[in-house]
Amino acid sequence: MNAPARKIIHCDCDCFYAAVEMRDNPALREVPLAVGGRPDQRGVVATCNYEARRYGIHSAMATAQAIKLCPDLVVIPPAMEKYRIASRQILAIYGDYTDLIEPLSLDEAYLDVSDSPHCKGSATLIAQEIRKRIFDTVGITASAGVAPNKFVAKIASDWNKPDGLCLVRPDEVDAFVAALPVKKLHGVGKVTAAKLNNLGVQTCADLRSWTMLELQHHFGSFGTRLHDLCRGIDNRLVCNERERKSVSVEETYTPDVPDLPACIALLPELFDNLNARIARAGAQKSVQKLFVKLKFSDFHQTTVECVGTAPHVGQYARLMETGYARGKQPVRLLGVGVRLGEAENLEQLSLFADADV
């Protein structure tokens, strides 16, 4: 006898940062709006409203490029504390329905409501109620997908955006997934999608004609994942505890840092910020490696690491010297960090402590 299908909700607020800004300033609702960095400081768009998206603007686009597409674009800097407050309100609403919550960002999470007694056990009614409560409490809209697994729920949450809900019942999963373009599969980026398209694969239905061995031949271990996803198979559990594997800080500089001595001069501030973040994570006893990251002016990036049980500014300087020698040109980004292993009583860094978008 088959086990009953799980009931998974993927909830995702619509243009979260921009939505909070439009909530607080209604005059922004009718204009193209982006939240992000300044164009003269290599800023990028963190998110934008739907008015801006009509011009082709999207998250992670350079702000300067976004303004070229829409000269009337209003760009405002992120107000992270305001977004964290909204996020905590949203997370509290989720917690009223289940303890099985897996946050993906400040505004996005999976919920397993398989055993929830609320709304007569209906995941669809729970999702509707959550969306209404987010609007009533936080003043912004959210979209949700309801499905038997995480993969399909996430796809479904994007189906009727903004302010929408999409239900994919267990007996609908096969047809729903078969029609999806392969670029919709989790882990398939532009390069993999192009490779699949060149092999004559456009949709998940096309991909199903490939055997597991054929997919592994072309895509390695990821071929196994492709074999399952194109059939709507995803057995990942909603996990409300995540193991932190690293702690790091980084900074982009304008203008570029000209040479190695100038990079070394910036190290103390990065080092102090890293130590503060490690302390917040409670990760002092689980440090296993130290690493530095450099991105050069031509956007080439390199990472150098070594074994170490505690951050040491001298060691970071030596790693930075090794990394700089690989490019020997001005540097636009510097980062320092630690890799973590298992340790007793390791506390997880709060989702809201230092969120980046």
N, C-alpha and C positions, 0 to 999 in steps of 0.2 A: 504493500500500500504506500503510495507516494505521500511524502510529508506535505502539509498544507503550505501554500505559497506564502512567502513573506510579504509584508506590506511596508514598502519603503517610500518615503516622501523626500524629494529633493526640493528645498525651498531656496529661492534666490531673489533678493531684492532687485528692483529695476533701477539701473544706473545709480547705485547706492549713494555715493558721495554727492553727485549732482542732485539727486532727489532730496537729500537733507538740505542742501543749499536752497533749492527751490521752495521747500517747505518753509524755510526761515525768511525767504525773500520772494514773495509771489511774483514780483516784477521780472524775475529770471525765468519764469515758466514759458514765456512766449518767445524767448530769444535763444539762439545757439549758445550753449554753455558748455565749457570744459573745466574740470578741476585738474590742476596739474602744475608743472613747473614753468618758469618764465622762458620765453623763446630765446632770450639773449644769454641764457645760462644753460643751454642744452637741455632744457626741461622737456618732459614727456607728459602726455595726457594720461592721467590716472583713470578717469572715466569721463563720459560726456552724456548730455541728454539726447533725447531722440530728435530734437530739432537739429542738433549738430551732426547727428549720424546721417541725416539726409544729404550732407555734403561729402560723405565718405570718410568722416573723421571717426576714429576708433581708439580704444585703449592701447597704450604703449606707442602710439604715434608721436613723433617729435612735435612739440608744440609749434615750432616754427613752420613745419609742414602743414599742420592743422590750420594755421592762420592764412597760409597761402590758399588753401582750399576754401576757406571762409573768412574773408577779411573782417567781417563783423562779429567774429567769435568773441564771446566774453570769457576770459580765462581768469579763474580765481585760485589762489593757493589752497591746498588741503588744510582743513581744520580738524586734525586727527582726534583731539579729545572729544569734540562734538560727535564725531562718527563712532567713537568707542562707547559713548553714553548710549547712543541709539542701538548699537550692537548688543550691549548688555541687556537692554530692554527686550530686544528680539529673542535673545538666548533664554531669557526668563520665561517668555511665552512658550517657547519650545518645551522647556522643562515641565510645564504643566501637563504635557501629554505623554512624555516618555523620558526615561533616563538614558536611552540609547540615542545619543546625539553625537554626530561627528562633524564639528565645524571645519569648513574648508577655508574660510576667510571671515572677515568681520560681518559679512552680509549673506553668507551662503553656508548651508549645512545639509547633511543627510539625517533623517530621522527614521528609526525603525519603530513602527507603531503596531507591529504584529500582535502584541499582547495588550495593547492599550484598551482600557474599558470605556474610553470617552467616545461620544457620538455613536453609541451602539456598536463600537468596533469598526466603524467605516473609516478607512483611510482617506477617502475622498471628502467626507464630511469634516474630518479633522483638518485636512489641508485647507478647506474653505474657511473654517473657523479661525485657523491660524492667520490666514491672509487678512481676514476682516479685523482681527485683533491688532495686527501690525499696523494696519491703516488707522484704526481708532486710537491706538496708543502712541505710535511713533509718527504717524502722519505721512507715511510713504507707502507705495504699493510694492507687493511682492508677487512673484509667479511661482508656481509649484508644479512638479511632476509626480505622479503616483504610479508605481509599477511594482512588479515582484522582485526587482533587483536594482542595485545602485546605477549600473550603466544605463538601463532604459529610463529610470526615473530622472537622471540628469539630462538626457536627451529630451525627455518629455517636458521638463520645466522650461525649456527654451522654445517650445512649440507654439505657444500662444502669447508670447511676450508682446507688449508689457501688460501687467495686471491680469494674467491669465492662469488657467489651470488645465492640465491635460492628464487624463487617466488612460493607462494602458493595462487592460486586464490580462491575466495570465494567458488566456486563449487568444489574445491579440498580439502577443509579443512577436511571434514568428513573422507574421505579415508586416508588422510595424518595422522591424529591424531589416527585413529583406529589401525594403524599398529605400533604405538609407544610403546616401553616398558614402563611400568608404572613408572620406575625409572626416566624417562625423565620429568615427571610432576613436575611443580613448587611446591616446598615444600615437595616433597617426598625424604627423605634422606635414608640412608642405613637401618635404623631400620624399617621405614614404608614400604620400598620396600620389605624387608624380610618378614614382616607380610603379605603383599599382596600376595607375592609369595607362602607363606605357606597356604594361603586361596585359592590357585589355580588360582590366577590372575597374568598373565604375561604381557599382553598387554592392551591397552585402550579398545580394542574390548571386551576383557574378562570382564573388569570392567563395561562396559555398561549393563551387565546382572544383575547388582546389583541395587536395588531400593535405593532411597534417604534415607529411614528409615533404611535400612540394613547398608548403609555406615555410617550413623550417629551413629548407635549402636556400630559399631566397631571403629570408628575414631572420634567420637564427632562432634564438629562444623566443623572440617576439612573435614568431609564426604560430606558436601554440596559442598565444593570447588572441591573435587574429582569428584563428580557427574557432575559438569559443565565442568571441564577441559578435562575429558575423551571423551567429546562430542565436544571439540574444542570451548567451550563457554567461553569467557573472555570479560567482559564489562568494564574493567578498562580503564580509560582515560589516555592519555599521559599528565602528570602533570609537569609543569615547575616550580612549587613552592612546596617545601617540608617543612613541619613543623619540626623543630629540637626539639627532645624530651629530649636530654641530652647533656652535655659537659663533657668530662673526659680526663684524661691522665693516662698512665700506663707505667711501666718499668719492664723489665725482668732482673734479676741480675745473674751474674756469678762471683764467686760461689754463692750458696744460701745464703740468709740473715739468720744468725744463730738463732736469738731469737727476742723477742718483743722489747727490748731496741734498738737493731740495726734497726728494722723496724721503730720505732719512730724517730730515728736519720735521716732517709732518707725522712721523711715527709716534712720538710721545702722546699726542692727542688721541690718535687711533687706539693706542695701547690702553690709555685710561678708559676710553669708552668701552672697549672690549671687556676689561676687568669688571666694569659696572654691570654690563649685560650678563656676564658669567655669574656674578653674584646674585642677580635677580633670578637667574635660572636655577640657582642652587647646584651648579654643575662643577664646582671647584674640585671635587674628589673623583670626577670621572673623565678628566682630560687625558687623552692618549696621544694626540698629535697636535702640532702647531702648523699653521699654514699662512701664506701671504698670497694675495691675488693682485695682479697688475693688468690693466688694460691700456694699451698704448694708443697714440694718437691715430694710428691707422686701424684701430678697433681690434687688432690682434690681442688676444688675451692669454695669460699664462698663470699657472698656480704652482707654487713650490711648497713642499711640506717636509716635516721631519718628526721623528718620535720625540715626545716631550710630555711631562706630566703636569706642567704649570707654565703659564705664559711668562716669557722672559724677553724683555725689550732688546737685549743684545742678540738673542737668537733670531728674533724677527728682523733685525737689521741685516744679519747675514743671509737670511732667506730672501730678503728684498734685493740684496746685492746680486744674488744668483739669478733671481727673476729678471732684474733689469738688464743683465748681460744678455738675455735672450732676445731683447728688442733693441736696446741702445738707442732709444728715441724718446721724445716727450711722452709723458704719461697722463692719461685723462682720468683714470680711476685707480685708487689704492684700497685694498682691503686686508684685514688681518683676522684670524679666527683660530678656533680649536676644533678638533674632532673628538667626539665623546664615545666612551664605551660604557659597559655596565658598571653601575655603582649602587651601593645600598642607599636607600632613601633619597634617590635622585628626584628632585621636584621638577615638574614640568613648568616651563615658562608659560605664563598666562597668555592666552590668545590675544589679549588686549594690551599687553605690556609694551610691545614695540612692533605693531603691525605695519607692514609696508605694502603698498599696492603699486 
